[in-house]
């Protein structure tokens, strides 16, 4: 359907060299977008370009620190010069550190807030003027179930992702009149390198207690995959979502809707 056609659109996926960002970037490209991504170093940039090419996609890769406002402004200017004005921003770059709250250093807490919340603010601020110039724009913030829930050891991550949910709503409120839609995707527990430690099998081959817990709490009965996120991302990047704004689409296999089985 033409509603989902991204031909000619310019997309920036932050942290788009691997995992969820890579999957979303590839999907946007296959829908017709000219995809750009950033990462933190040249080695990651080269690996990212190779990963896209392995999927049959040509991409524009850049090295930039999304927590550095001047670096982000330079990145957006370079993309404008080399590819075009950004139509679609996917604020995907993120980190997590699992440490009990009272054992967590303030510096570590601040670093997670910087990457997971302040960086999306910086990137959105940098691309919105161009979107206003074009008369349209799409911002997709990669949120989390921790935008809604708390859990032991993830105080900083939950604080950041809760803030990102509200930043999403505020961008909608402030720039909806400029035909800019800002929405979020809230992944559930997705099988990625970032969650690999949570899925390590027991010596007898059985699931770990945490792995069993997640599967039992998810009506779909499994962990999600990056492929589960690409359809929602293309939808939110496309004209099909032009009257959808300020929403978080949870792609979690139903976990947020489920109280769990009776013991």
Secondary structure, DSSP 8 states (H G I E B T S, - for coil): -GGG--TT-EEEEETTTSHHHHHHHHHHHHTT-EEEEEESSHHHHHHHHHHHHHTT---EEEE--TT-HHHHHHHHHHHHHHT-S--EEEE---------GGG--HHHHHHHHIIIIIHHHHHHHHHHHHHHHHT-EEEEEE--GGGT---TT-HHHHHHHHHHHHHHHHHHHHHGGGTEEEEEEEE-SB-SGGGGGGG---TTS---HHHHHHHHH-TT-S-B-THHHHHHHHHHHSGGGTT--S-EEEESTTGGG------
